[in-house]
Amino acid sequence: MPSNLTKAAKSLRKNATQVETLLWNQLRARQIEGVKFRRQQPIDEIIVDFVCFEKKLIIELDGGQHAQAREKDRERDKNLSEKGYTVLRFWNNEVLENLVGVVEVIRRKCL
């Protein structure tokens, strides 16, 4: 893995958005079905928001900028899916307005 990708991931962890921090507080320390999540994790040439390697589950949080980047997101999701990952995408406002519901969707995928 290129070291510049590792540095970028580390920087993203340090400068997490409010929404990333909010969801991370629910995912960290094996709080959901005892599975371990990592945040801002490089996978090949992609940095994903959250990943559980054990369940091959990726969680991506999308802000307004992703409305214009849908095709790029579809390509990323296809690439990750071909590697055996399931990708869950949530809009930032979903996390802010319905954190309990978002966590429940993630929990069900971890069963």
Buried (B, 14 or more C-beta within 10 A) or exposed (E): EEEEBEEBBEEBBEEBBEBBEBBBEBBBEEEBEEBBBBBBBBBEEBBBBBBBBEBBBBBBBBEEEBEEEEEEBEEBBEBBEEEEBBBBBBBBEBBEEEBEEBBEBBBEBBE
